[in-house]
């Protein structure tokens, strides 16, 4: 019979992970479980489950030195309803587009990252925010940039004895005006898996020039990808000028690193063209 453990303290969960489940094997970690259980309908569930939802220390959103900390049990609804600055507008837009209201109220942003789906709506936004994943084990704690943490389709750098405890989002450059946005394309308006999506964060200095811009594309490669060449080309430019000429400034070759696939939701060629349009729209939104 499968084991089920629901500790109420962080040290208990970390201890269980260090010891392992049956015969020292790995635990399956769940929080919202909005992907875990639906994927197992009709199957015998013999995995040992470690449920972390009773650990209050993993909840909450707080401004800390250098930025913000999002607890690992923060749900999409928590995020959408939190009093956060415009830096988070893109991630909040994703929060309102993930599944239906039930999924938003139950699913966690950290779980979306750990699930590591190529179509995970949270990952491009967190990439554009320069976020890092916080992990803890008996060996200590560490932070891993999200671009390094997600290594492939359903693969991450989390070790079997580690627990994701939160996400860290650094603050913007002092004195800049910040805007962020999210563009998502699906086959319908709601309850849809992304065909392509783009997150963008822009920091504009008092002279109206782009101090820094970060753009990430999801569902068009095995992992979400930033567009560093385009970001570098736009840095220092007049923000309004870029907003009004994105069709000329953003070219298909800026997206050359993407590797979209053909599947039931769209062809690779369609995804690539859609991503180009979404990048232009996202930049126009955050720089207007």
C-alpha positions as CSV (number, residue, x, y, z in Angstrom):
1,X,0.0,0.0,0.0
2,X,1.2,3.5,-0.8
3,X,2.3,5.8,2.0
4,X,0.7,9.3,2.6
5,X,2.4,11.8,4.9
6,X,1.2,15.4,5.7
7,X,3.7,17.0,8.0
8,X,2.9,20.3,9.7
9,X,6.5,21.5,10.1
10,X,9.2,22.3,7.6
11,X,11.8,20.3,9.4
12,X,9.5,17.2,9.4
13,X,9.1,17.4,5.6
14,X,12.8,17.9,5.1
15,X,13.5,15.0,7.4
16,X,11.1,12.7,5.5
17,X,12.8,13.7,2.2
18,X,16.2,13.0,3.6
19,X,15.1,9.5,4.9
20,X,13.2,8.6,1.8
21,X,9.9,6.8,1.5
22,X,9.5,3.0,1.3
23,X,12.9,1.3,1.0
24,X,14.5,4.7,0.8
25,X,12.8,5.5,-2.5
26,X,11.7,9.1,-3.4
27,X,8.5,10.8,-2.2
28,X,6.1,12.4,-4.7
29,X,5.6,15.9,-3.5
30,X,2.2,17.5,-3.8
31,X,0.7,20.9,-2.9
32,X,-2.2,21.8,-5.1
33,X,-2.0,18.4,-6.9
34,X,-4.0,19.9,-9.8
35,X,-1.7,17.9,-12.3
36,X,-0.8,15.0,-10.1
37,X,-4.2,13.3,-9.5
38,X,-5.9,14.1,-12.8
39,X,-2.9,12.4,-14.6
40,X,-3.6,9.3,-12.6
41,X,-7.3,8.8,-13.2
42,X,-7.9,5.1,-13.9
43,X,-4.4,4.0,-12.7
44,X,-3.4,2.3,-9.5
45,X,-1.8,4.9,-7.3
46,X,1.0,3.2,-5.6
47,X,3.4,6.2,-5.2
48,X,4.3,7.5,-1.7
49,X,3.0,11.0,-1.4
50,X,4.4,13.8,0.8
51,X,1.7,16.5,1.1
52,X,3.2,19.8,2.1
53,X,-0.1,21.8,2.4
54,X,-0.1,21.8,6.2
55,X,3.2,23.7,6.5
56,X,2.1,27.3,7.3
57,X,5.7,28.6,6.9
58,X,5.5,28.0,3.1
59,X,2.6,30.4,2.7
60,X,2.5,34.2,2.1
61,X,4.0,36.9,0.0
62,X,6.4,39.3,1.5
63,X,8.7,42.2,0.5
64,X,12.2,41.4,1.8
65,X,15.6,42.9,1.3
66,X,16.4,43.1,-2.4
67,X,12.9,42.0,-3.7
68,X,9.9,39.8,-2.9
69,X,9.5,36.3,-1.6
70,X,6.6,34.2,-2.8
71,X,6.0,31.2,-0.5
72,X,5.8,27.8,-2.2
73,X,2.1,27.3,-1.2
74,X,1.0,30.6,-2.8
75,X,-1.9,29.8,-5.1
76,X,-2.7,31.6,-8.3
77,X,-5.7,33.1,-6.5
78,X,-3.4,34.4,-3.7
79,X,-1.2,36.0,-6.3
80,X,-4.1,37.6,-8.3
81,X,-5.6,39.1,-5.1
82,X,-2.3,40.3,-3.5
83,X,-1.3,43.9,-3.2
84,X,1.7,43.9,-5.5
85,X,3.5,46.5,-7.7
86,X,3.2,46.7,-11.5
87,X,6.3,44.5,-11.7
88,X,4.0,41.6,-11.1
89,X,1.2,42.5,-13.6
90,X,2.3,40.0,-16.1
91,X,2.5,37.2,-13.6
92,X,-0.9,38.2,-12.2
93,X,-2.4,38.1,-15.8
94,X,-1.1,34.5,-16.0
95,X,-2.7,33.8,-12.7
96,X,-6.1,34.7,-14.1
97,X,-5.5,32.6,-17.3
98,X,-4.5,29.3,-15.6
99,X,-7.2,26.8,-15.8
100,X,-10.6,27.6,-14.2
101,X,-11.4,29.2,-10.8
102,X,-11.0,25.9,-9.0
103,X,-7.5,25.3,-10.4
104,X,-6.5,28.9,-9.6
105,X,-7.7,28.5,-6.0
106,X,-5.8,25.2,-5.5
107,X,-2.8,25.2,-7.8
108,X,0.4,26.8,-6.7
109,X,2.9,28.9,-8.7
110,X,5.8,26.9,-7.3
111,X,4.1,23.7,-8.3
112,X,3.6,25.1,-11.8
113,X,7.4,25.6,-12.0
114,X,8.2,22.1,-10.5
115,X,5.9,20.4,-12.9
116,X,8.1,21.8,-15.6
117,X,5.6,21.6,-18.5
118,X,6.8,23.4,-21.7
119,X,3.4,25.2,-21.6
120,X,3.6,26.2,-17.9
121,X,2.2,29.8,-17.8
122,X,4.2,30.8,-14.8
123,X,7.6,30.0,-16.1
124,X,8.0,32.7,-18.9
125,X,6.8,35.4,-16.4
126,X,9.2,34.3,-13.7
127,X,12.0,34.2,-16.3
128,X,11.2,37.8,-17.3
129,X,11.2,38.7,-13.6
130,X,14.7,37.2,-13.2
131,X,13.2,35.0,-10.4
132,X,15.0,32.3,-8.5
133,X,13.8,29.1,-6.9
134,X,14.6,28.6,-3.2
135,X,15.3,25.0,-2.1
136,X,16.0,23.5,1.3
137,X,17.3,20.1,2.5
138,X,19.3,18.8,5.5
139,X,22.4,19.8,3.5
140,X,21.3,23.5,3.6
141,X,19.4,26.0,1.5
142,X,20.2,27.4,-2.0
143,X,18.7,29.6,-4.6
144,X,18.8,28.6,-8.3
145,X,17.8,31.0,-11.1
146,X,14.7,29.8,-12.8
147,X,16.4,29.6,-16.2
148,X,18.7,27.0,-14.7
149,X,16.2,25.2,-12.5
150,X,13.9,24.0,-15.3
151,X,16.2,21.7,-17.4
152,X,13.7,20.1,-19.8
153,X,10.2,18.7,-20.3
154,X,9.1,17.7,-16.7
155,X,12.7,17.9,-15.5
156,X,14.3,20.2,-12.9
157,X,17.4,20.5,-10.8
158,X,15.6,19.6,-7.6
159,X,17.3,16.7,-5.8
160,X,15.1,14.0,-4.2
161,X,15.9,15.2,-0.7
162,X,15.1,18.9,-1.5
163,X,11.9,20.8,-1.0
164,X,11.1,24.0,-2.9
165,X,10.3,26.5,-0.2
166,X,9.6,29.6,-2.3
167,X,10.4,31.9,-5.2
168,X,12.5,35.1,-5.0
169,X,11.9,38.0,-7.3
170,X,14.5,40.8,-7.3
171,X,13.4,44.4,-7.3
172,X,13.9,46.7,-10.3
173,X,16.6,49.3,-11.0
174,X,16.1,52.2,-8.6
175,X,14.4,55.2,-10.1
176,X,12.9,53.4,-13.0
177,X,9.2,53.0,-14.0
178,X,8.3,49.4,-14.3
179,X,5.7,47.7,-16.4
180,X,5.1,44.0,-17.1
181,X,2.7,42.1,-19.4
182,X,1.7,38.7,-20.5
183,X,0.3,37.5,-23.9
184,X,-1.1,34.1,-24.3
185,X,-2.5,32.3,-27.4
186,X,-4.8,29.3,-27.1
187,X,-7.5,27.6,-29.1
188,X,-10.2,29.3,-27.0
189,X,-10.4,32.0,-24.3
190,X,-10.6,29.9,-21.1
191,X,-9.4,26.5,-19.7
192,X,-6.8,26.2,-22.4
193,X,-3.2,25.0,-22.8
194,X,-1.0,27.6,-24.4
195,X,0.0,27.4,-28.1
196,X,2.4,30.2,-27.5
197,X,2.9,32.8,-24.8
198,X,5.2,35.8,-24.1
199,X,6.0,37.6,-20.9
200,X,7.8,41.0,-20.9
201,X,9.1,43.3,-18.1
202,X,10.4,46.8,-19.0
203,X,12.2,49.2,-16.7
204,X,12.3,52.8,-18.1
205,X,14.5,55.5,-16.7
206,X,13.3,59.1,-16.0
207,X,14.4,60.2,-19.5
208,X,12.1,57.7,-21.1
209,X,14.8,55.3,-22.2
210,X,14.8,51.6,-21.7
211,X,17.1,50.8,-18.8
212,X,16.4,47.1,-19.0
213,X,13.9,44.9,-20.8
214,X,13.4,41.2,-20.4
215,X,11.3,39.0,-22.8
216,X,10.6,35.3,-22.4
217,X,8.7,32.9,-24.8
218,X,6.9,29.8,-23.6
219,X,5.3,26.8,-25.3
220,X,7.7,27.2,-28.2
221,X,10.6,25.1,-26.9
222,X,11.1,22.3,-24.4
223,X,11.8,25.0,-21.9
224,X,10.7,28.7,-21.9
225,X,13.4,30.9,-23.4
226,X,14.6,34.5,-23.0
227,X,15.5,36.6,-26.1
228,X,18.8,38.1,-25.0
229,X,19.8,39.5,-28.4
230,X,16.6,41.4,-28.7
231,X,16.8,42.6,-25.1
232,X,20.4,43.9,-25.8
233,X,19.3,45.7,-29.0
234,X,16.4,47.5,-27.2
235,X,18.4,48.6,-24.1
236,X,19.0,52.4,-24.2
237,X,16.4,53.1,-26.8
238,X,13.5,55.6,-26.4
239,X,10.7,53.5,-25.0
240,X,7.9,55.3,-26.9
241,X,9.8,55.0,-30.1
242,X,10.2,51.3,-29.6
243,X,6.5,50.9,-28.8
244,X,5.4,52.6,-32.0
245,X,7.9,50.7,-34.3
246,X,7.9,47.1,-32.8
247,X,6.9,45.6,-36.2
248,X,10.2,46.9,-37.7
249,X,12.4,46.4,-34.7
250,X,11.4,42.8,-33.7
251,X,12.4,40.4,-36.4
252,X,12.0,36.7,-36.9
253,X,15.7,36.1,-36.5
254,X,15.4,37.4,-32.9
255,X,13.4,34.2,-32.2
256,X,15.8,31.8,-34.0
257,X,16.7,30.0,-30.8
258,X,13.1,28.7,-30.3
259,X,12.4,25.1,-31.2
260,X,8.6,24.7,-31.5
261,X,7.0,21.4,-32.3
262,X,4.0,20.2,-34.3
263,X,1.2,18.8,-32.1
264,X,-2.6,18.8,-31.9
265,X,-2.7,22.5,-30.8
266,X,-0.6,23.9,-33.7
267,X,2.3,23.4,-36.1
268,X,5.8,24.5,-35.4
269,X,5.6,27.1,-38.2
270,X,2.3,28.5,-36.7
271,X,3.9,28.6,-33.2
272,X,6.9,30.5,-34.5
273,X,4.8,33.1,-36.3
274,X,2.4,33.4,-33.4
275,X,5.4,34.0,-31.0
276,X,6.7,36.8,-33.2
277,X,3.3,38.5,-33.1
278,X,3.0,38.0,-29.3
279,X,6.5,39.4,-28.7
280,X,5.6,42.6,-30.6
281,X,2.3,42.9,-28.7
282,X,3.9,42.4,-25.4
283,X,6.6,45.0,-26.0
284,X,4.0,47.5,-27.3
285,X,2.0,46.9,-24.1
286,X,4.8,47.4,-21.6
287,X,6.5,50.3,-23.5
288,X,3.5,52.4,-24.5
